[in-house]
Amino acid sequence: MLNQQEYFAEILDTATHRLQPLEIKGRVTQAVGTLIKAAGISARIGDVCQLYNPGSDWQLSAEVVGVTRDGLLLMPYGELTGLSVQTHVQNLGHVPSIRVGPELLGQTLDGFGVPLKRDLITTDMVDYPLLAAAPSPFERRPVKDVFQTGVRAIDALLTCGRGQRIGIFSPAGSGKSTLLSMIAEGADSDVNVVALVGERGREVSEFIQHFSETDKMRKTIFVVTTSDRSAAERAKAPCVAMAIAEYFRDQGCAVLLLMDSVTRYARALREIGLAAGEPPTRRGFPPSALTALPKLFERAGQNAIGSITSFFTVLLEDDIAGDPIGEEMRATLDGHIILSPLLANANSFPAIDIPLSRSRVMRQVVSDGHYENAGMLRELMRKYESVEMLLQMGEIQHGNDKFADKAIRTHEPMRQFLRQKTGEIGDFYDSIEQLARLVGD
């Protein structure tokens, strides 16, 4: 027979097992602009919450981006239509992540990492966080191997290394998207991840359509978000692309990551930061927008088994010196490719301004002869620029300056060497040989 203490213990145990867990819910208190305020719920910055209206099928995901004395600041993942002060808020208790696996190859995803092909089976995939720490400096392998892009101007004069991070700086209409497509077609990589952030819908469609006509599509993953999408989606798309690239790097692959453009990513971060009440700094960018850039870039590179070689485009409003995004990228990345509107207007594509562009790892990955020949061609280009005005005026006397004579003589062959049609893939070793012949004449 049970004594009194055992009797009450058994009753308490039975009652405890019958209890349903209490679902803690909050309420929306305010929705202004692009942010939602909620109260009555506990969450950490970075947590994902689910918003829903009782008795309705309407739902909306949102992420905690700020905490105030009165509650939480939520960044919605979609349109606010249907939201009210009766909307409930539930903390899902996890940070943003994406399901990744080989099944994503050849697929197109939205800015949150959801495949546009809805019947894609994702059960065998694994979760990767969108916001991950960069590899430790001690885990990174040094850049020693050439990364072939198939673009003669880059391979010969701005040689890139496997695991390098390069910025492509360009005013509007100078051919940055065309250059990205050329790199994607000609690159020596196992997997391509292409992020198109805040682009026009027409350009996204044309880019993917052009790429689908090549044999590279089967090893390429597109992450696309057009300019009309929410700031949250435009801000998440680069993180989705980086997480996918990290997964394949961890499988031992040589990954090529292309992102167009970082400027629109930064503008999305600016929109979110200002809505959350952050103070604006240069060009209206809050501190969080500028600190997010190096956190993203540092995740690329090499680890012990794989690599992410990345090209990030920047849409310049004026020169780099006056653009905070351009300055931040130039200081952070391992090289910069400057596109010239003058060359683009002269129909010289890719419109790369060689004297202003640099690859910081070129010396580590090429032979001494290749490096010296590239330096010589730069000197010849600079010399031609210095005498071009005199040449047009007919004031040049041949024979007085032999180096100037050589610069004039090699100018047209050099222009033909640097020009390359879309769809034409330059052989790396053939480009080096052409460079040697060009400067040796």
C-alpha positions in Angstrom: 0.0 0.0 0.0 1.3 3.4 -1.0 2.1 5.8 1.8 0.8 9.4 1.5 4.1 10.8 0.1 4.3 8.2 -2.7 0.6 8.7 -3.5 0.9 12.4 -4.1 4.1 11.9 -6.0 2.3 9.5 -8.4 -0.5 11.9 -8.9 1.9 14.8 -9.7 3.8 12.6 -12.1 0.7 11.6 -14.0 -0.5 15.2 -14.1 2.8 16.4 -15.4 2.8 13.9 -18.3 -0.7 15.1 -19.3 0.3 18.7 -19.5 0.8 20.2 -22.9 3.8 22.4 -23.4 2.9 26.1 -23.2 3.3 27.9 -26.5 4.6 31.3 -25.9 3.3 33.9 -28.3 3.7 37.6 -28.7 1.8 40.2 -30.5 2.6 42.8 -33.2 2.5 46.3 -31.7 3.6 48.3 -34.7 4.5 48.0 -38.4 6.1 51.0 -40.0 8.0 51.0 -43.3 10.1 47.8 -43.5 10.2 46.9 -39.8 7.8 45.2 -37.4 7.7 45.8 -33.7 6.5 42.9 -31.4 6.1 42.5 -27.7 5.3 39.7 -25.2 7.9 37.3 -26.6 11.5 36.6 -25.8 14.0 36.1 -28.6 17.6 36.8 -29.5 19.0 38.8 -32.4 19.2 36.5 -35.4 16.3 34.3 -34.3 13.6 33.5 -36.9 10.0 34.1 -35.9 6.7 33.1 -37.5 3.9 35.6 -37.7 0.3 34.4 -38.3 -3.3 35.5 -37.9 -5.5 33.1 -35.8 -8.1 31.5 -38.0 -6.4 32.3 -41.2 -3.8 30.7 -43.5 -1.8 33.9 -43.7 1.8 33.5 -42.4 5.0 35.5 -42.6 8.5 34.8 -41.5 10.7 37.5 -39.9 14.1 37.8 -38.3 15.0 39.6 -35.1 17.3 42.4 -36.0 17.0 44.5 -32.8 15.9 44.5 -29.2 14.5 47.5 -27.4 13.0 48.2 -24.0 9.5 47.8 -25.5 10.1 44.6 -27.4 11.6 43.2 -30.6 12.4 44.7 -34.0 11.6 42.2 -36.8 12.8 42.3 -40.4 10.0 40.7 -42.5 10.9 38.2 -45.2 8.0 39.3 -47.4 5.2 41.8 -47.9 3.4 43.2 -44.9 -0.1 43.0 -46.5 -2.4 41.1 -44.1 -0.5 42.2 -40.9 -2.4 43.7 -38.0 -2.1 44.3 -34.3 -4.0 41.0 -33.8 -1.1 39.1 -35.5 0.6 36.6 -33.3 4.4 36.2 -33.2 6.1 32.9 -32.3 9.8 32.4 -31.9 10.9 29.3 -34.0 14.1 29.1 -31.9 16.6 28.8 -34.7 18.9 31.1 -36.8 18.5 31.3 -40.7 19.9 28.3 -42.5 19.7 26.7 -45.9 19.4 23.0 -47.0 22.3 22.2 -49.4 23.4 19.2 -51.3 24.5 18.0 -54.8 20.8 18.1 -55.8 21.1 21.9 -56.0 23.4 21.7 -59.0 21.7 23.1 -62.1 19.0 24.8 -60.0 17.9 28.4 -59.5 17.0 29.5 -55.9 15.4 32.7 -54.6 17.1 35.0 -52.1 16.1 32.8 -49.1 17.6 29.7 -50.7 14.2 28.2 -51.7 14.5 26.3 -55.1 12.2 27.8 -57.7 11.6 24.3 -58.9 9.1 23.4 -56.1 9.2 19.6 -56.6 12.9 19.4 -55.8 13.5 16.8 -53.1 15.5 18.2 -50.2 15.2 15.4 -47.6 18.8 14.1 -48.2 20.3 17.6 -47.9 22.0 19.1 -44.9 21.5 22.4 -43.1 24.2 25.1 -43.4 23.9 28.4 -41.5 23.7 31.6 -43.5 25.9 33.5 -41.0 29.0 31.4 -40.4 32.4 32.3 -39.0 35.2 32.7 -41.5 37.9 30.0 -41.5 40.8 30.6 -39.0 43.9 32.2 -40.6 45.8 29.1 -39.5 43.3 26.8 -41.3 43.8 28.6 -44.7 46.1 27.2 -47.2 48.3 29.8 -48.9 47.3 30.8 -52.5 49.8 29.0 -54.7 47.9 27.7 -57.7 46.7 29.6 -60.7 42.9 30.0 -61.2 42.3 30.1 -65.0 39.4 32.3 -66.0 39.5 32.0 -69.8 39.7 35.8 -70.1 43.0 36.6 -71.8 43.4 40.1 -70.1 43.0 38.5 -66.7 45.0 35.3 -67.2 47.9 37.1 -68.8 48.1 40.4 -66.9 46.0 40.0 -63.7 46.5 36.4 -63.0 44.3 35.1 -60.2 45.0 32.4 -57.7 42.8 29.6 -56.4 41.0 30.9 -53.3 41.5 34.6 -54.2 38.9 37.2 -53.7 38.6 39.9 -56.4 36.5 43.0 -56.8 35.3 44.2 -60.2 34.6 47.9 -60.0 32.5 49.4 -62.8 30.3 52.4 -63.6 26.9 51.5 -65.1 27.1 50.2 -68.7 30.8 49.2 -68.7 30.2 45.5 -69.1 30.6 44.0 -65.6 27.7 41.5 -66.1 29.2 40.5 -69.4 32.6 40.0 -67.9 31.1 37.8 -65.1 29.4 35.6 -67.7 32.7 35.2 -69.5 34.5 34.2 -66.3 31.7 31.7 -65.5 32.0 30.1 -68.9 35.8 29.9 -69.1 36.7 29.3 -65.4 38.5 26.1 -64.3 36.2 25.2 -61.4 34.2 22.2 -60.2 31.1 24.2 -59.1 29.9 27.6 -59.9 27.6 29.7 -57.6 26.2 32.8 -59.1 24.4 35.4 -57.0 22.4 38.1 -58.8 21.3 40.6 -56.2 18.9 43.4 -56.9 19.1 43.1 -60.7 16.5 43.8 -63.2 14.3 40.9 -64.0 15.1 41.1 -67.7 18.9 40.9 -67.0 18.4 37.9 -64.7 16.4 36.1 -67.3 18.9 36.8 -70.1 21.9 35.8 -67.9 20.4 32.5 -67.0 19.1 31.8 -70.5 22.5 32.5 -72.0 24.2 30.2 -69.4 21.6 27.4 -69.8 22.7 27.1 -73.5 26.3 26.0 -72.3 27.5 22.8 -70.8 28.4 24.7 -67.6 24.7 24.8 -66.4 24.9 21.3 -64.9 27.5 22.4 -62.4 26.1 25.9 -61.7 23.7 27.1 -59.0 21.9 30.5 -59.3 20.7 32.6 -56.4 18.6 35.4 -57.7 16.6 38.2 -56.2 15.3 41.0 -58.4 15.2 44.7 -57.5 11.5 44.6 -56.5 12.1 42.0 -53.8 12.2 42.9 -50.1 15.3 44.3 -48.5 15.5 41.2 -46.3 15.6 38.9 -49.4 18.2 41.1 -51.1 20.3 41.1 -47.9 20.0 37.3 -47.5 20.9 36.3 -51.1 24.7 36.8 -50.8 24.7 34.9 -47.5 22.8 32.0 -49.2 25.3 31.9 -52.1 28.2 31.9 -49.7 26.7 29.1 -47.6 26.2 27.0 -50.7 29.8 27.7 -51.8 31.0 26.7 -48.3 29.2 23.4 -48.5 30.9 22.4 -51.7 34.2 23.7 -50.5 33.9 21.4 -47.5 33.3 18.5 -50.0 36.7 19.2 -51.5 35.5 21.1 -54.6 37.1 24.1 -56.3 34.2 26.6 -56.2 33.8 29.7 -58.2 31.5 32.3 -56.5 30.3 35.3 -58.6 28.2 38.0 -57.0 26.6 40.9 -58.8 26.4 43.2 -57.1 27.8 44.0 -53.6 26.5 47.6 -54.0 22.9 46.5 -54.1 23.6 44.1 -51.1 24.9 47.1 -49.2 21.9 49.2 -50.1 19.6 46.5 -48.7 21.6 46.5 -45.5 21.4 50.3 -45.4 17.6 50.2 -45.8 17.3 47.7 -42.9 19.8 49.5 -40.7 18.2 52.9 -41.1 14.7 51.5 -40.4 16.1 49.9 -37.2 17.2 53.4 -36.0 21.0 53.1 -36.7 22.8 56.4 -37.3 23.8 57.1 -40.9 27.4 57.7 -41.8 29.0 58.3 -45.2 26.4 58.2 -48.0 23.8 57.2 -45.5 25.3 53.8 -44.7 24.9 52.7 -41.1 27.9 51.1 -39.3 26.3 47.6 -39.6 26.3 47.7 -43.4 30.0 48.5 -43.6 31.0 45.8 -41.0 28.9 43.2 -42.8 31.0 43.3 -45.9 34.3 42.0 -44.6 32.4 39.3 -42.6 31.0 38.0 -45.9 34.2 38.3 -47.9 36.4 36.6 -45.3 34.3 33.4 -45.5 35.7 32.8 -49.0 39.1 31.5 -49.7 40.8 28.1 -49.2 40.5 25.7 -46.3 42.3 22.3 -45.9 40.4 20.5 -48.6 38.7 22.9 -50.9 38.6 26.5 -52.2 36.2 29.4 -53.0 37.6 31.8 -55.6 35.3 34.8 -55.7 34.5 37.7 -57.9 32.4 40.5 -56.4 31.1 43.4 -58.6 30.7 47.0 -57.3 28.6 49.5 -59.1 30.4 52.9 -58.8 28.5 56.1 -58.7 31.8 58.1 -59.1 35.4 57.2 -58.5 36.5 54.6 -55.9 37.9 57.3 -53.6 34.5 58.8 -53.0 32.6 55.6 -52.7 32.5 54.0 -49.2 31.6 50.6 -50.6 34.4 50.8 -53.2 36.9 51.9 -50.6 35.9 49.1 -48.2 36.1 46.4 -50.8 39.4 47.6 -52.3 41.0 47.5 -48.8 39.5 44.1 -48.0 39.9 42.0 -51.1 42.9 40.4 -52.8 42.7 42.3 -56.0 40.7 44.8 -58.0 39.7 44.9 -61.7 38.7 48.4 -62.9 36.4 48.6 -65.9 36.7 51.8 -68.1 33.7 53.5 -69.6 36.0 55.0 -72.2 37.0 51.5 -73.4 33.4 50.3 -73.3 32.4 53.3 -75.4 35.1 52.4 -77.9 33.6 48.9 -78.1 36.7 47.3 -76.6 35.5 44.4 -74.4 36.2 43.3 -71.8 36.7 47.0 -70.9 39.5 46.4 -68.3 41.7 49.3 -67.4 44.9 47.3 -67.0 47.2 50.0 -65.5 44.6 50.7 -62.7 43.9 47.0 -62.0 45.9 44.7 -59.7 46.0 41.1 -58.6 47.7 40.9 -55.2 48.6 37.2 -55.5 49.9 37.2 -59.1 53.5 37.2 -58.0 52.9 34.1 -55.9 51.3 32.0 -58.7 53.2 32.8 -61.9 56.7 32.3 -63.2 59.3 35.1 -63.1 59.2 35.5 -66.9 55.4 35.8 -67.0 55.4 38.4 -64.2 58.1 40.5 -66.0 56.3 40.3 -69.3 53.1 41.5 -67.7 55.0 44.4 -66.0 56.6 45.3 -69.3 53.2 45.5 -71.1 51.9 47.8 -68.3 54.9 50.1 -68.8 54.3 50.1 -72.6 50.6 51.0 -72.0 51.6 53.8 -69.6 54.1 55.1 -72.1 51.6 55.2 -74.9 49.2 57.1 -72.8 51.9 59.7 -72.1 52.7 60.3 -75.8 49.2 59.7 -77.3 48.4 63.4 -77.4 51.7 64.3 -79.1 51.1 61.4 -81.6 47.7 62.7 -82.5 49.2 66.2 -83.0 52.0 64.8 -85.2 54.7 66.0 -82.8 56.3 62.6 -82.3 59.8 62.2 -84.0 60.5 58.5 -84.3 64.0 57.4 -83.2 64.3 59.9 -80.3 62.7 57.7 -77.8 63.0 54.0 -78.6 60.7 52.9 -75.7 58.0 55.3 -77.0 58.5 53.9 -80.5 57.9 50.4 -79.1 54.8 51.5 -77.2 53.4 53.0 -80.4 54.3 50.0 -82.5 52.7 47.5 -80.0 49.6 49.5 -79.2 47.3 48.1 -81.9 48.5 44.4 -81.5 48.0 44.9 -77.7 44.4 46.1 -78.2 43.7 43.1 -80.3 45.2 40.8 -77.7 43.1 42.2 -74.9 39.8 42.2 -76.9 37.7 39.0 -76.5 34.3 38.1 -77.7 31.6 36.7 -75.5 31.7 32.9 -75.7 35.4 32.9 -76.7 37.5 31.1 -74.1 41.1 31.9 -74.0 43.7 29.2 -73.4 45.9 30.1 -70.4 49.2 29.0 -71.8 48.4 30.4 -75.2 47.7 33.7 -73.6 51.1 33.7 -71.9 52.9 32.9 -75.2 51.1 35.7 -76.9 52.1 38.1 -74.2 55.7 37.1 -74.5 55.7 37.7 -78.2 53.9 41.0 -77.8 56.5 42.5 -75.5 59.4 40.8 -77.2 58.9 42.5 -80.6 
